[in-house]
């Protein structure tokens, strides 16, 4: 069942950008997820990973359909305040989020999105590509979340399973890029 999401909807988490800007644990009452994956080495690897990350390829290569509200999103990099509706296989509802932070630096680039009303969780997730001093290129995934309602608290085992599954898929999405 599609969920209608307004482009003006506010994120449901009060910690916008925390996952992308150095938070190392979750706010009280939230679960924290962290995963780092070495993608390759060198400037070209970094640039390919950034280009893929900033055009929703992590999500798309994980089997999720992505639609940016308001305009075509294929090919254009995501932007701060983009509202995106994702469709996760086997999930009966759209999953709406808003881009709450973007980093575009010579050796670090990525973004974070926060959940919007209608999302099964309240929280934030970040995807950061870093080109380290040893020339390795790393994808860092950071998230904090909690169930958005009593219904999802009851379904916590299923929600945790899906979150773990998709974090693993995200981690593999850019391998070999």
N, C-alpha and C positions, 0 to 999 in steps of 0.2 A: 504494500500500500504506500504510494508516494506521500511524503510529508511536505506540506507547503511551508516554505521558509522565506521570510522577508529578507531582502538585502539589507534592511535596517535593523534586523534583530541583533540584540546584544549577546556576547558570549556568556555562557553560564558559569564560567570560572572567573573568580576575581583576581587571578594572578597572571594576567596576559603577558606573555613573553618570558616568563620565568624559566621555562625549559631551555630556551635558546641562549639565555644570558647567564649561564653558570650555575643554575640551581643544581644541587647535588643530592637532594632528597625531596620528598613530597611535602606539601603543606599538611598540617594536622588533618587527619580524616581521609587522606588520599593515599592510594598505592603509587609507588614509584617504579618505573621501568627504565632500564638503561641497557643498551646494547651497542657495542663498537665492532665494526667490521673493516678489515683492511681490504681495500678495493684494488689496489695496484700501486704503481710508483710513477712519479714524474708529473710534469706539468700537463702533458696531454691527457693523462688519466684523470687528473684533477678537473680539467676543463670539460671533459666528456661527462664526468659524474655530476658536476655542477649543472651543466645544460640539461641533463636528464632529470635531476632533482627539481629544478626550477620550472619544469614543464609537466609536473605530476607523473613522471614516469615510474617513480617508486610505487605509487599506488596502482597505476595502470598495469605495470608488469607483475603486480601481486594479484591480479584478477579483479580489481575494483574498477567499476565505471565511474568516471569523474566528469562532472558538469559544473562549469563556473557560471553562476547566475549573471545575467545581464548582457553577455556577449560571447562570441565563440572563443574558446580557450585553446584550441589545438594550435600548437606552434608558438604561441606567445608566452613569455615567462609570467609566472604568477606575480601578483602584486599585493602589497599591504592592503588589507581590508577586502580582498576578494572573498566572496561567499561561494563556497563550493558545496555541492550536494554529491555525495558518493553513494554508490549502490554496491553493497557487498553481497556476493553470491550466498544464497540460502538465508539471507536476512530479509524479513518481510517489509522493512521500511527503509526509506532514504536516511542517510546519515549526514546531517548538515554541520558545516564548520566554517569558521572565518579565519583568514590569515591574519595573525595578530602581531607578527614580528618577521622581519626579513633582514638577513645579514648578507652583504655583498662587499667582501674585502679581498685583497689580492691572494690570501692563502686560506680564507674561510668564507663559506657561503652556505646559505640555507634558509629555512623558514620554520615557523611554528604556527599551528592552527589551534584555535580554541573551539570547544563544542558550542553548538547553538541549541535552542529549544527543539526537542524532537530527537536529539541524539540519545542513545541508550546510556551514555555516561556524561558526567560533568568533568571537564579537565582540559588538558592541553597535550599536544604531541609535537615534537620538533625533529627535524631532519637536517643535520649539519655535515657538510663535507669539509674536511680539513686537509691541507697539504702540509705535512709535518717537516721539521728540520732534517729528518733522516731520509727525506724524499718520498716517504710512503703517503698514500692517500687513504683517509679513513672516513667512513660514514659513521656518524654518531646519532643514535636514536635515543631520545629522552621523552618520557611521558609521565604524567601523573593523572590519576583518574579515580573516580568513585561512581557508584551507580547513581543515575539521575532521578530515580523514583523507587518507591517500595517494590514495584513490579520487577525492576532490574536488580534490586537487592536480593529478592527471592531467587532470581535466575543467576546469581553471582557465579556459580561454577561454570555455566555455559558462557557467560560474558568473559570470564577469565580465560577460558579455553580459546575463544575466538580472538581475544586480544593477544594471547601468546602465539597463536597460529599466524596472525597477520604481522606481528613483530618479526617473526622468523621469515616470513615471505618478504617483508620490507628489506630485511638484512641481506637476502639473496637476490633482490631485484636488480642490483647494479653490478653483481659479480661479472667479471669478464668484460666490463664496459671499456 
